Each structure stands twice: as C-alpha cells, then as structure tokens.
Amino acid sequence: MRFCFLVALLCLGAVHAAFADPPQNESDAGAVSDESKFTFDGIWKPKGAMLSGVLIPPPALKAITLKINKNKYEVAVEGEDHSDIGMFTLDPTTTP
C-alpha cells in the first residue's frame, strides 16, 4: 500500500510543479496570487507513474484513488480490502 501512496505523491508533485513556476513577465504576475489559493484537497486519479523504472499499466492506474483533506490522505486501490491512511506536510521553502 505504501507503493500506492508513493505513486499518488509523485502524481501530486507533478501537479504542484505545474503551478509552482514563477511568472515570466509582468502580464503573468496575477498567476502567482492564483496559485497561492490552490489546495490539494479533493479526489485524485493518477495519469501516469513508474515503479523501479517500469511504467505502471493503465488498468492499475485506474484502480488507484487518492483522497486529500487538509493534511490527511487516503489511498485506495480497487479490489483491496484496506486503504493506506496517513498525514503529510508540505515544505513551501523547497521546489520540485
């Protein structure tokens, strides 16, 4: 189950990286304030992932669901009888 959490965090990191780029010119300056309002809360499905250098096949990706609420997460995989549940923190002083 820790594998699922790792996959989910990798996907989440990719989403955050897309929002973390600084503005390239003054016309993009408004984007910075919009990204600070972004929250990770919600239900997430991975679009792609690798494990030990091997791409995870689409049917396995479709079975994984990540739910985030504040600083708590739950990773569920269809067909498994339990979820990986835990807490996390983000370090705003680092970049991907």
Buried (B, 14 or more C-beta within 10 A) or exposed (E): BEBBBBBBBBBBEBEBEEEBEEEEEEEEEEBEEEBEEEEBEEEBEBEEBEEEEEEBEEEBBEBBBBBBEEEEBBBBBEEEEEBBEEEEEEEEEEEE
